[in-house]
Amino acid sequence: MTADQIFVGSIAIVLSIVTTIAALGYLPAAFELGLAKRIQQRYGQRGAARFYWLVSALLFALGLVILCDVRPSFAVPEAEREQMIAGDSDGESQ
């Protein structure tokens, strides 16, 4: 895992904590933001809180996925890609 993965994953988890605080109602200014305000006008305070709970859960899951170094099979890090290319050029063709 690289330093940038640790940084991005940690930021996602910190933002998840902030949105959890907003969902609990301890950050009333969060309900004045554009999308949250429109959700609150249409679905009420409970709907806006559910929106923040959903965002919080998604950010936390994203942070964990980044920190656990989970990636699709086609996404190869640059260092591994260079090793694969170097291995192919060593004359190991069949």
PLY file of the C-alpha trace (Angstrom):
ply
format ascii 1.0
element vertex 94
property float x
property float y
property float z
element edge 93
property int vertex1
property int vertex2
end_header
0.00 0.00 0.00
1.32 3.39 -0.93
1.23 6.64 0.97
-1.36 8.12 -1.37
-3.72 5.19 -0.70
-3.34 5.74 3.04
-4.00 9.45 2.61
-7.08 9.08 0.40
-8.54 6.22 2.47
-8.03 8.19 5.70
-9.66 11.30 4.23
-12.68 9.21 3.15
-13.06 7.82 6.67
-12.68 11.27 8.26
-15.38 12.62 5.93
-17.52 9.64 6.91
-17.18 10.65 10.56
-18.13 14.25 9.73
-21.24 13.15 7.83
-22.18 10.84 10.70
-21.99 13.83 13.05
-24.20 15.75 10.61
-26.69 12.87 10.43
-26.94 12.80 14.21
-27.88 16.49 14.16
-24.78 17.87 15.88
-23.82 19.84 12.77
-26.91 21.88 11.85
-25.04 23.92 9.22
-24.80 20.74 7.13
-28.54 20.89 6.51
-28.10 24.32 4.88
-26.02 22.91 2.02
-27.65 22.78 -1.41
-28.70 19.17 -1.92
-29.38 18.52 1.76
-31.57 21.61 1.93
-33.62 20.45 -1.08
-33.99 16.97 0.43
-35.04 18.54 3.72
-37.67 20.70 1.98
-39.10 17.69 0.17
-38.73 14.87 2.74
-38.19 16.74 6.00
-35.41 16.61 8.56
-35.57 12.83 8.78
-35.04 12.46 5.02
-32.02 14.76 5.09
-30.59 12.81 8.02
-31.05 9.56 6.08
-29.24 11.16 3.16
-26.29 11.93 5.43
-26.38 8.38 6.85
-26.20 7.00 3.32
-23.30 9.28 2.36
-21.53 8.36 5.58
-21.88 4.62 4.94
-20.66 4.98 1.35
-17.64 7.06 2.37
-16.72 4.63 5.14
-16.98 1.65 2.78
-14.92 3.50 0.18
-12.25 4.31 2.76
-12.04 0.69 3.85
-11.81 -0.56 0.28
-8.99 1.87 -0.45
-7.12 1.01 2.74
-7.51 -2.74 2.16
-5.98 -2.28 -1.31
-8.93 -3.88 -3.06
-8.96 -3.25 -6.79
-10.47 -4.84 -9.88
-8.39 -7.49 -11.62
-7.60 -5.23 -14.57
-6.21 -2.42 -12.40
-2.52 -3.18 -11.97
-0.30 -0.76 -10.00
2.51 0.88 -11.95
5.30 -1.00 -10.12
3.72 -4.38 -10.84
3.10 -3.39 -14.47
6.81 -2.56 -14.91
7.76 -5.94 -13.40
5.39 -7.74 -15.76
6.82 -5.89 -18.77
10.39 -6.61 -17.64
9.51 -10.29 -17.18
8.06 -10.52 -20.68
11.15 -9.00 -22.32
13.59 -11.47 -20.69
12.97 -13.98 -23.46
10.48 -16.08 -21.54
8.18 -16.45 -24.50
6.75 -19.87 -25.25
0 1
1 2
2 3
3 4
4 5
5 6
6 7
7 8
8 9
9 10
10 11
11 12
12 13
13 14
14 15
15 16
16 17
17 18
18 19
19 20
20 21
21 22
22 23
23 24
24 25
25 26
26 27
27 28
28 29
29 30
30 31
31 32
32 33
33 34
34 35
35 36
36 37
37 38
38 39
39 40
40 41
41 42
42 43
43 44
44 45
45 46
46 47
47 48
48 49
49 50
50 51
51 52
52 53
53 54
54 55
55 56
56 57
57 58
58 59
59 60
60 61
61 62
62 63
63 64
64 65
65 66
66 67
67 68
68 69
69 70
70 71
71 72
72 73
73 74
74 75
75 76
76 77
77 78
78 79
79 80
80 81
81 82
82 83
83 84
84 85
85 86
86 87
87 88
88 89
89 90
90 91
91 92
92 93
